[in-house]
Amino acid sequence: MLKKIIGIIVFVSAIQATNAQMYDAYIHKGEIGASIGLGHYFGDLNTNGAINRPKFSAGLYYLKQFNGYVGLKIDGAYTFLGYSDAYSPNIVQRTRNLSFNTDVYELSVSGYFNFFKFLPGFPEYSYTPYVSLGVGVFSYDPYAYLGGQKYYLRPLGTEGQGSAAYPDRKPYSGTAMSIPVSLGFKHAINERINWYAEVAYHFTNTDYLDDVSTTYAGAAAFPPDPITGLPSIAYQLQDRSAEVTGGTAVGNKGRQRGNSTQKDAFATFRVGLSFNLQSYKCPTAK
């Protein structure tokens, strides 16, 4: 009996030693992944944080894994965002009647942390939740439609930017900074391929993702078209309340148009596949 027990102990110890050597020999160098999913905007046109108008999002990333837990991720993503006051339960916002769409192209670098040790190909280490926190830069260019025609809003200065009447209101940039915070889960299908799902919230340093931030500039900031004498496109798009009130515009000069104390943001949810980059250490000869 004692010999059997000793034999079992030796056998188990040999298996553990073999596994330990395999774990030590395997090097998970990183991943290359691609994903698709949805994005949603939060800001002056969506003050209640409603998630009712998701739009398309997709991304590519490269992950440099330093060990089984910590890595550095470079992420390139596209997200289509848009919203309208027509979706709001608030009568004041519905009367304001503003809307926008924009394409967002974002490049970010994030620190990446696996909650569990992740070694694809080893069943006991084949899955993990993870988090990441980073900094990014993105481009955006909000636009709206009037009479079926698409107009980019930034060049129009819808809050008086660039007007002599508002020398302190400068045109906003078409690029901004972001802080993406992500939470995800990944599972190794096999040694080479993983599937993953990730939700991310992107804080930004701009309040013009939706072209809405401060107060109405008033009619004087938008002179009529010099050729036709008709109201300019900028004038028509800066206050669209008359379209729902039957002709009475509410955007008097100085009246609140947006909330400049809070920056805009957006969230993404994507699922995808990633391909592992790996190698093995050769055992050291003795």
C-alpha positions as CSV (number, residue, x, y, z in Angstrom):
1,M,0.0,0.0,0.0
2,L,2.8,2.4,0.9
3,K,4.5,1.7,-2.4
4,K,1.3,2.5,-4.2
5,I,0.8,5.8,-2.4
6,I,4.5,6.8,-3.1
7,G,4.0,5.8,-6.7
8,I,0.9,8.0,-7.0
9,I,2.7,10.9,-5.4
10,V,5.6,10.6,-7.7
11,F,3.3,10.3,-10.7
12,V,1.3,13.4,-9.8
13,S,4.5,15.4,-9.0
14,A,5.9,14.4,-12.4
15,I,2.8,15.6,-14.2
16,Q,2.9,18.9,-12.2
17,A,6.5,19.4,-13.1
18,T,5.8,18.7,-16.7
19,N,3.0,21.2,-16.8
20,A,5.1,23.8,-15.0
21,Q,7.8,23.3,-17.7
22,M,5.1,23.7,-20.4
23,Y,3.7,26.9,-18.8
24,D,7.2,28.3,-18.4
25,A,8.1,27.4,-22.0
26,Y,5.0,29.0,-23.6
27,I,5.2,32.8,-24.2
28,H,2.0,34.7,-25.1
29,K,3.4,37.7,-26.9
30,G,0.2,39.4,-27.7
31,E,-2.8,39.5,-30.0
32,I,-4.2,41.1,-33.2
33,G,-8.0,41.5,-33.2
34,A,-10.9,42.9,-35.1
35,S,-14.5,43.6,-33.8
36,I,-17.9,45.0,-34.8
37,G,-20.7,46.2,-32.7
38,L,-22.6,49.4,-31.7
39,G,-21.9,52.9,-30.5
40,H,-24.0,55.4,-28.7
41,Y,-23.7,59.2,-28.0
42,F,-24.2,61.0,-24.7
43,G,-24.4,64.8,-24.5
44,D,-26.5,67.9,-24.9
45,L,-29.1,66.2,-27.1
46,N,-29.2,63.1,-24.9
47,T,-29.2,64.5,-21.4
48,N,-30.9,61.5,-19.8
49,G,-28.3,59.1,-20.9
50,A,-30.8,57.1,-22.9
51,I,-29.5,54.1,-24.9
52,N,-32.2,54.1,-27.7
53,R,-30.4,55.1,-30.9
54,P,-27.3,52.8,-31.2
55,K,-25.3,53.0,-34.4
56,F,-22.5,51.0,-36.1
57,S,-19.0,50.7,-34.6
58,A,-15.9,48.6,-35.6
59,G,-12.3,48.4,-34.5
60,L,-8.9,46.8,-34.9
61,Y,-6.3,46.4,-32.2
62,Y,-2.8,45.2,-31.5
63,L,-1.9,43.9,-28.0
64,K,1.6,43.6,-26.7
65,Q,1.5,41.2,-23.7
66,F,4.3,41.5,-21.2
67,N,3.2,38.6,-19.1
68,G,0.0,36.6,-18.3
69,Y,-1.7,39.6,-16.9
70,V,-0.4,43.0,-18.1
71,G,-0.2,44.4,-21.6
72,L,-0.3,47.5,-23.8
73,K,-3.0,47.9,-26.4
74,I,-3.1,50.1,-29.5
75,D,-6.6,50.5,-30.8
76,G,-8.0,52.0,-34.0
77,A,-11.8,52.3,-34.2
78,Y,-14.6,53.8,-36.2
79,T,-17.9,54.8,-34.6
80,F,-20.9,56.4,-36.3
81,L,-22.8,58.6,-33.8
82,G,-26.0,60.6,-34.0
83,Y,-29.0,61.8,-32.1
84,S,-32.0,64.1,-32.3
85,D,-34.1,66.2,-29.9
86,A,-37.1,64.4,-31.4
87,Y,-36.2,61.3,-29.3
88,S,-36.3,63.3,-26.0
89,P,-39.2,63.0,-23.5
90,N,-38.6,66.6,-22.6
91,I,-40.9,69.1,-24.4
92,V,-38.3,71.8,-24.2
93,Q,-35.7,69.7,-26.0
94,R,-38.3,68.5,-28.6
95,T,-39.1,72.2,-29.3
96,R,-35.4,73.0,-29.7
97,N,-35.5,70.4,-32.5
98,L,-31.7,70.0,-33.1
99,S,-30.0,66.9,-34.5
100,F,-26.7,65.7,-35.7
101,N,-24.7,62.8,-37.1
102,T,-20.9,62.3,-37.2
103,D,-18.2,59.8,-38.2
104,V,-15.7,59.3,-35.4
105,Y,-12.2,57.9,-36.1
106,E,-10.3,57.2,-33.0
107,L,-6.7,56.0,-32.2
108,S,-5.9,55.1,-28.6
109,V,-3.2,53.6,-26.5
110,S,-4.2,51.8,-23.3
111,G,-2.8,49.9,-20.4
112,Y,-4.4,46.4,-20.3
113,F,-4.9,44.0,-17.4
114,N,-6.2,40.4,-17.3
115,F,-7.9,39.5,-14.0
116,F,-6.8,35.8,-14.6
117,K,-3.6,34.5,-16.0
118,F,-4.2,34.0,-19.7
119,L,-2.3,31.3,-21.6
120,P,-4.2,30.2,-24.8
121,G,-4.0,26.5,-25.4
122,F,-4.1,25.6,-21.7
123,P,-7.7,24.9,-20.6
124,E,-7.2,26.1,-17.1
125,Y,-5.9,29.5,-18.3
126,S,-8.1,29.9,-21.4
127,Y,-10.4,32.7,-20.3
128,T,-10.3,35.9,-18.4
129,P,-12.2,39.2,-17.8
130,Y,-10.0,42.2,-18.4
131,V,-10.0,46.0,-18.1
132,S,-8.1,48.7,-19.9
133,L,-7.6,52.5,-19.4
134,G,-6.0,54.7,-22.0
135,V,-5.8,58.0,-23.9
136,G,-6.7,58.6,-27.4
137,V,-7.3,61.2,-30.2
138,F,-10.3,61.2,-32.5
139,S,-11.7,63.2,-35.4
140,Y,-15.3,64.2,-35.8
141,D,-17.3,66.5,-38.1
142,P,-21.0,66.9,-37.1
143,Y,-23.6,67.4,-39.8
144,A,-27.3,67.7,-40.2
145,Y,-29.9,67.7,-43.0
146,L,-32.0,70.6,-44.2
147,G,-34.4,70.0,-47.1
148,G,-32.8,66.7,-47.8
149,Q,-29.4,68.4,-48.2
150,K,-26.4,67.4,-46.0
151,Y,-24.6,70.3,-44.3
152,Y,-21.5,70.2,-42.1
153,L,-22.2,72.3,-39.0
154,R,-18.7,73.3,-37.8
155,P,-17.9,75.7,-40.7
156,L,-21.3,77.3,-40.2
157,G,-20.5,78.6,-36.7
158,T,-24.0,77.8,-35.4
159,E,-23.3,79.4,-32.0
160,G,-21.6,82.5,-33.4
161,Q,-18.1,81.0,-33.8
162,G,-16.1,83.2,-36.1
163,S,-18.7,86.0,-36.0
164,A,-17.6,89.6,-35.3
165,A,-20.5,89.7,-32.8
166,Y,-18.7,87.0,-30.7
167,P,-15.0,87.5,-30.9
168,D,-14.5,85.2,-27.8
169,R,-16.2,82.2,-29.6
170,K,-13.6,80.6,-31.7
171,P,-14.4,77.7,-34.2
172,Y,-13.9,74.4,-32.5
173,S,-11.4,71.9,-33.7
174,G,-12.3,68.8,-35.6
175,T,-10.1,66.7,-33.4
176,A,-10.3,66.0,-29.7
177,M,-8.9,63.9,-26.9
178,S,-10.6,60.8,-25.4
179,I,-10.1,58.6,-22.3
180,P,-11.4,55.2,-23.2
181,V,-12.3,52.9,-20.2
182,S,-13.0,49.3,-21.2
183,L,-14.3,46.2,-19.5
184,G,-14.3,42.9,-21.4
185,F,-14.1,39.1,-21.5
186,K,-12.1,36.8,-23.7
187,H,-11.9,33.1,-24.2
188,A,-9.4,31.1,-26.2
189,I,-11.2,28.9,-28.8
190,N,-7.9,27.2,-29.3
191,E,-4.2,28.0,-29.1
192,R,-4.4,30.4,-32.0
193,I,-7.9,32.1,-31.9
194,N,-9.9,33.9,-29.2
195,W,-13.4,35.4,-29.1
196,Y,-14.1,38.5,-27.0
197,A,-16.7,41.0,-26.0
198,E,-16.0,44.5,-24.8
199,V,-17.9,47.5,-23.6
200,A,-16.1,50.9,-23.4
201,Y,-17.0,54.4,-22.3
202,H,-15.1,57.2,-24.0
203,F,-14.8,60.4,-22.0
204,T,-13.9,63.4,-24.3
205,N,-12.5,66.9,-23.8
206,T,-15.0,68.4,-26.3
207,D,-18.6,69.7,-25.9
208,Y,-19.1,70.0,-29.6
209,L,-19.4,66.4,-30.7
210,D,-23.0,67.3,-31.4
211,D,-22.3,71.0,-32.4
212,V,-24.3,72.1,-29.3
213,S,-22.7,73.8,-26.2
214,T,-23.5,77.3,-25.1
215,T,-26.3,79.9,-26.0
216,Y,-28.1,81.0,-29.1
217,A,-26.1,83.7,-30.9
218,G,-29.1,85.6,-32.2
219,A,-30.1,86.6,-35.8
220,A,-27.5,89.4,-36.0
221,A,-24.7,86.8,-36.1
222,F,-26.1,85.2,-39.2
223,P,-26.6,87.8,-42.0
224,P,-28.9,86.9,-45.0
225,D,-27.4,85.3,-48.1
226,P,-25.8,88.3,-50.0
227,I,-27.1,87.0,-53.3
228,T,-30.6,85.9,-52.7
229,G,-31.3,88.0,-49.5
230,L,-32.8,84.8,-48.0
231,P,-31.9,83.5,-44.5
232,S,-28.5,81.8,-44.6
233,I,-28.1,78.1,-44.1
234,A,-26.3,78.8,-40.8
235,Y,-29.2,80.8,-39.6
236,Q,-31.7,78.1,-40.5
237,L,-29.6,75.3,-38.8
238,Q,-28.7,77.2,-35.6
239,D,-32.4,77.3,-34.5
240,R,-34.8,74.8,-35.9
241,S,-37.6,75.3,-33.4
242,A,-39.8,77.0,-36.0
243,E,-40.1,73.7,-37.8
244,V,-42.1,72.2,-34.9
245,T,-43.8,75.3,-33.4
246,G,-45.5,76.3,-36.7
247,G,-43.2,79.3,-37.3
248,T,-42.3,80.8,-33.9
249,A,-38.6,80.5,-33.2
250,V,-37.5,80.2,-29.6
251,G,-33.7,80.7,-30.0
252,N,-33.5,84.3,-28.8
253,K,-30.0,85.7,-28.3
254,G,-28.5,84.6,-25.0
255,R,-31.0,81.8,-24.5
256,Q,-29.6,78.5,-23.4
257,R,-28.9,76.2,-26.3
258,G,-26.7,73.6,-24.6
259,N,-24.8,72.8,-21.4
260,S,-21.2,73.9,-21.6
261,T,-20.4,72.6,-18.1
262,Q,-20.4,68.9,-19.2
263,K,-18.4,67.4,-22.0
264,D,-19.9,65.0,-24.6
265,A,-19.1,61.3,-24.5
266,F,-19.9,58.1,-26.3
267,A,-19.9,54.3,-25.5
268,T,-19.2,51.3,-27.6
269,F,-20.0,47.6,-27.4
270,R,-18.2,45.2,-29.7
271,V,-17.6,41.5,-30.2
272,G,-14.8,40.1,-32.2
273,L,-12.0,37.6,-32.8
274,S,-8.3,37.9,-32.0
275,F,-5.3,35.9,-33.2
276,N,-2.6,35.0,-30.7
277,L,1.1,35.9,-31.2
278,Q,3.1,33.3,-29.4
279,S,6.5,31.5,-29.1
280,Y,8.2,28.9,-27.0
281,K,11.4,29.0,-25.0
282,C,13.8,26.2,-25.7
283,P,14.8,24.3,-22.5
284,T,18.2,25.2,-21.2
285,A,20.8,22.4,-21.7
286,K,22.5,21.3,-18.5
